[in-house]
Amino acid sequence: MSLDYCSLLKAVIPIAREAGEAILAIYETDYAIEHKDDATPLTEADMAAHHIIEAGLQTLSPDIPVLSEESAKISFEQRQQWSTYWLVDPLDGTREFIKRNGEFTVNIALIENGEAVVGAIYVPVTGVSYFACRTHGAYKKLADGEPQRIHVRALPTDGPLIIAGSRSHRGESLNRFLEKIGDYEIISMGSSLKSCLVAEGSADLYARLGPTSEWDTAAAQCVVEEAGGRITDTEMQRLRYNTKDELLNPHFFVSGDTTKDWSDYLEKGKG
């Protein structure tokens, strides 16, 4: 079937916003925190957003399956039959939510043939949205503003590189990588907001040399690519989705300047 990506995006943005409003309603309450089998935290806000998004997407496109971080496990045998599906992180940055620092997002992506073709990211605390659909550019919208086209920036010819770094995940491999790239400043940020910083030209690179899942990157990948950047593994190959049994991403780079081979700065045999 031939899909109108931008019409789907237009319908998805309010679904993400509705999920964000449900998250905010729980944000300042004395909510319970559980832990999943992998020890990652889970709150009632994760589940509230999940149910809103799942219901909204099923109403919008009943023929397109939904894979959410909070879905029951769906086997690869079943998933590999999907050429098109929604890939959702209802609350990206649960640790930041628990810390109450505001750096968490709602992420909704449409995947077609392994590629992110629609991406919507909503920031509940600020009301900011980032969104994109294939071949139509990437946009940022402030809570009370009109959508503005965003673009990555070229690498600076003088002055430090601006690196977006995880607030909750920082490992030795990243420290060694940063030691090799020269003069840099780091902006610590949670969730998919790090990739959004690259997409809007506020940062040059986000290097993630640790575990993430496919729902963490899909919406951001569409936004970054439509802004002129890329998300690649550490061999500089574009991230793809639903290609294997596990839903873990390889280590990856989110880069604005697509001419730079960041793998040159990794320790040999690492990353």
N, C-alpha and C positions, 0 to 999 in steps of 0.2 A: 504494500500500500504506500501511496505517496502522501507524506504528512506535511502540513503547513507549520513549520517549526515556530515561526513568529506568532501565529495565532495561538498555538499551544502555550508559548511563553506568556503571552498577554493574560491567558486564563490562569496560569500557574502563580503569577506574582501575588494576587490576592489570597491564594491558598497558603502561600508561605507567610504572608502577613497575618492571616488568621491564626496560624500555628504559633507565630511569634507572640501574638496577644495572649494566647493561652499560657505560653511559657511565662510571660511577665506577670500574669495573675498569680502564679505560684512562686515567683522569684523571691518575693519579700515575706513569704509565709514560713512557718516552721515545718518545712516538708521533710519527709523521710528519705533516707539514702540507702539504697540496696547495692549489692555488688553482683555482677554477672560471673559466669564461670571463669572468665579470664581476669577477674579481679577489677575490671573497670567499673566505675560507679554508674548507677542508674537511679534516676529520680522520677517522681510522678510527672514532672514537666516533660521528660523524654517521651513518656507514654502518651500524655495528652496531645502533644504535637504529632506524634506518630498516627494516632487515630484520626485526627483532623485531616492530615495530609493524605492518608490512605483513602479515606472516604471521599475527599475532594477529587483525587485523581481517578478513582473508580467511576465517579459520576461524570467527570470530564471525558475520559477515554476508557470505557469499560473493556475494550479489546486489548488494552496495553497493560501487561502485568506490572506489579509494583514490587520492588525489592528495597526494603527499608532496613536500617541497622537494627530496628526493633522487631522485624518480622520473625516469624517462626523460621527455622532453618529450611532453606529450599535447596534441594540437591542440585549438583552440577548437571546431572543427567537431565533434570527438568529445565534448568536455566539455559543449557546450551541449545535448546530448541527456540530460544527467544532471539529474534533478530532485532527487536525493539522492546525496550522496557524503561520504566522509571526507576531511578536509583536515588535513594533519599537518605539523608542524615537529618532526622527530625530536630536534634539538638547537638550541633557540633561544638564541642568545647564544654562538656559536662563538668570537667574539673574547674573551668573558669566560672561556670554558673554557680558551682558550690562555693567558690571563693568570693562570689558576688563582685567581680571586677568588670562585668559587662561585656567581656570579650568572647561572646558565643554567638552562633548563627544558626539559621535554618537553611539547609541546602537541598535543593531539588534539581535533578538533572534528568534529561532524556538521553538514553543511549541508543544508538542505531548502528548495527554492525560493528560493535566494539568501540565506537567513538562517541564522545559527548557532543550533542548537537543543540541542546538547549540547556541553559544553566541559570538558576535563580538563587540568589543568596540574600537573606534578610537578616538584619541585625536588630533584634527586638529592643534593646535598651535605647538605641539612638534613632530607630526608624529608618536607617539608611538601607538602601537596596543596591545590589550589583546584579546585572543580568545581561544575557546575551543569547542570540540564536544564530545558527550557522550562516555565515556570509553577510550578516547584517550589523556587525560591529558590537562593541561592548559598551555598557552604560552604567553610570552611577546616579542614583537619585537620593537626594537628601529628603528627610521626612516631609518638609514643607516646600520642596523645590521641584523643578522640572528635570527630567532625565538629561544628563550631560554625557556626551561621548567621552570615553576614556581611552588612553593609549599608554603603552609602555614607553620608557625613555631609553635613549642610547646610553651606553656606558660613559661615565664621566671621563674626560681627558685629563683632568687634574682634580685633586680632592679625593676623599675616600669613597669607596663603594658603600652603598647603603644595603645592609643585609637584614632581611626580616627573619627573626628567630623565634622559636617556640618559647612560650613563657613556662610551660610545664614539662618540656622534654628537651634536655640538653645533655649530649653525651660526649665522651672523649673523642670519638671519631669526628664529630663536627668541630670540636676545638682544634684538632690537628689540621683539618681542612682549612679552617679560618686562618690559622697561622701561616699558611702557604700563599694566601691570596693577596697579601700586602695590606695597605692602609684601608681600614674599613670602620664603619660605625654600625652598631646593631640596634635594631628596633625590636624589642620583645613584644610579642603579640600572641593571642590565643586563636585557635580555630582556623577556619578558612580565610580569616582576615589577613593572614600573612600573604597568601596568594593574591588577594585583592590589592594589597599595597604594591605588589609588582605590576599588576594590571593597570593601575591608575598612575604609574610612574613615580610613586613615592619611595620605592625600593628597587634595587637592581636584581636581587637574587633572594630566593628562599631555598635553602638546602635542607632537605629532610633525610638524615642518615639514620633513621630508626623506623620502627613499624608504624604503619597506618593501614587503613582499609579503603576499599575502592569508593565507598560513599563519602570518604573524607575529601576526595580530590575531584570528583566528577564534575560537579557544578562549577567549581573554580576553574577547571581546565577549559571549559567552554568560554568562560569570561576572559581568561588569560590569552587564549589563542585568538579570540576575536579582537582583543586589544593589541595584538601584534607580537605576543610572547609565545612561550611554549612551556609545557610540563613534560619532562623526559626522565627516563631512568638514568642511572649513572654511567651508562654507555651512550647516552645522548639519543636514545630511541624513545619516541613518543609513547606515553602511557596509553594502554588499551584496556578494555573492560570485558569481563565475563569470558575470559579465555582459558580459565583453569578452575580446578576444584575449589581451591582456597580463594578467599576474597581479600587477601593481603596484597598491598602494593609492594613493588620493589622500592628501595631507597630512590629518592628522586630530587630533581632540581626544578624549581620554577624560575625561569629566567626571562628578563625583558629583552635583552639584546640576544638575538638568535644566532649571532655569528661566533659567540664565545663557547669554547669547549671546556666546560667546568670540570670534566673528568680529569683533565691534566693536573688538577690540584689535589686529587685523591691519592692516598697512599697506594702504592701498587698492590693489586690483589685485594683492596678494600672497597667498601661501598656497594 
